[in-house]
Amino acid sequence: MLFALICKDKPGHLQVRLDTRPDHVAFLNELNARGALKFAGPFLDADGKPDGTLAVIEAADAAAAQALAATDPYAKAGLFESVVIRPWNWVFNNPANA
């Protein structure tokens, strides 16, 4: 099942994001290599600076998605003000349906 991770950064935490980014990218690369990451990228503020994350992952259930999200280096670094995890159905432009 697919889950959307909608993460909002804490205000004033851009440097935490920048400092943690290499570990976060390595984490996403590992998820991608095992097929669990479908897509991901940052939300941007009015100045074009990252201030959150949208990622879609595949997990067995909501508990597994939550456990996976908790291992993200950004989450471990305390970057996020909030994380919403929602089941998601990829209907349009899903490469699996091509």
Contacts in CASP RR format, 6 or more apart in sequence:
PFRMAT RR
TARGET T0000
AUTHOR 0000-0000-0000
METHOD contacts of the structure
MODEL  1
MLFALICKDKPGHLQVRLDTRPDHVAFLNELNARGALKFAGPFLDADGKP
DGTLAVIEAADAAAAQALAATDPYAKAGLFESVVIRPWNWVFNNPANA
1 58 0 8 1.000
1 59 0 8 1.000
1 60 0 8 1.000
1 61 0 8 1.000
1 87 0 8 1.000
2 38 0 8 1.000
2 56 0 8 1.000
2 57 0 8 1.000
2 58 0 8 1.000
2 87 0 8 1.000
2 88 0 8 1.000
2 89 0 8 1.000
2 90 0 8 1.000
3 56 0 8 1.000
3 57 0 8 1.000
3 58 0 8 1.000
3 59 0 8 1.000
3 62 0 8 1.000
3 65 0 8 1.000
3 85 0 8 1.000
3 86 0 8 1.000
3 87 0 8 1.000
3 88 0 8 1.000
4 54 0 8 1.000
4 55 0 8 1.000
4 56 0 8 1.000
4 84 0 8 1.000
4 85 0 8 1.000
4 86 0 8 1.000
4 87 0 8 1.000
4 88 0 8 1.000
5 53 0 8 1.000
5 54 0 8 1.000
5 55 0 8 1.000
5 56 0 8 1.000
5 57 0 8 1.000
5 65 0 8 1.000
5 69 0 8 1.000
5 83 0 8 1.000
5 84 0 8 1.000
5 85 0 8 1.000
6 53 0 8 1.000
6 54 0 8 1.000
6 83 0 8 1.000
6 84 0 8 1.000
6 85 0 8 1.000
6 86 0 8 1.000
7 52 0 8 1.000
7 53 0 8 1.000
7 54 0 8 1.000
7 55 0 8 1.000
7 74 0 8 1.000
7 75 0 8 1.000
7 79 0 8 1.000
7 80 0 8 1.000
7 82 0 8 1.000
7 83 0 8 1.000
7 84 0 8 1.000
8 43 0 8 1.000
8 51 0 8 1.000
8 52 0 8 1.000
8 80 0 8 1.000
8 81 0 8 1.000
8 82 0 8 1.000
8 83 0 8 1.000
9 17 0 8 1.000
9 50 0 8 1.000
9 51 0 8 1.000
9 52 0 8 1.000
9 53 0 8 1.000
9 79 0 8 1.000
9 80 0 8 1.000
9 81 0 8 1.000
10 16 0 8 1.000
10 78 0 8 1.000
10 79 0 8 1.000
10 80 0 8 1.000
10 81 0 8 1.000
11 81 0 8 1.000
13 78 0 8 1.000
13 79 0 8 1.000
14 49 0 8 1.000
14 50 0 8 1.000
14 51 0 8 1.000
16 77 0 8 1.000
16 78 0 8 1.000
16 79 0 8 1.000
17 50 0 8 1.000
17 74 0 8 1.000
17 79 0 8 1.000
19 77 0 8 1.000
20 73 0 8 1.000
20 74 0 8 1.000
20 77 0 8 1.000
20 79 0 8 1.000
23 73 0 8 1.000
24 72 0 8 1.000
24 73 0 8 1.000
24 74 0 8 1.000
26 73 0 8 1.000
27 71 0 8 1.000
27 72 0 8 1.000
27 73 0 8 1.000
28 37 0 8 1.000
28 40 0 8 1.000
28 55 0 8 1.000
31 37 0 8 1.000
31 57 0 8 1.000
31 68 0 8 1.000
35 58 0 8 1.000
36 57 0 8 1.000
36 58 0 8 1.000
36 59 0 8 1.000
36 68 0 8 1.000
37 55 0 8 1.000
37 56 0 8 1.000
37 57 0 8 1.000
37 58 0 8 1.000
38 56 0 8 1.000
38 57 0 8 1.000
38 58 0 8 1.000
38 90 0 8 1.000
39 55 0 8 1.000
39 56 0 8 1.000
40 53 0 8 1.000
40 54 0 8 1.000
40 55 0 8 1.000
40 56 0 8 1.000
41 53 0 8 1.000
41 54 0 8 1.000
41 55 0 8 1.000
42 50 0 8 1.000
42 51 0 8 1.000
42 52 0 8 1.000
42 53 0 8 1.000
42 54 0 8 1.000
43 50 0 8 1.000
43 51 0 8 1.000
43 52 0 8 1.000
43 53 0 8 1.000
43 54 0 8 1.000
44 50 0 8 1.000
44 51 0 8 1.000
45 51 0 8 1.000
52 80 0 8 1.000
53 74 0 8 1.000
53 80 0 8 1.000
56 88 0 8 1.000
56 90 0 8 1.000
57 65 0 8 1.000
57 68 0 8 1.000
57 69 0 8 1.000
59 65 0 8 1.000
59 68 0 8 1.000
62 85 0 8 1.000
62 87 0 8 1.000
65 85 0 8 1.000
66 85 0 8 1.000
69 75 0 8 1.000
69 83 0 8 1.000
69 85 0 8 1.000
70 76 0 8 1.000
74 80 0 8 1.000
75 83 0 8 1.000
90 96 0 8 1.000
END
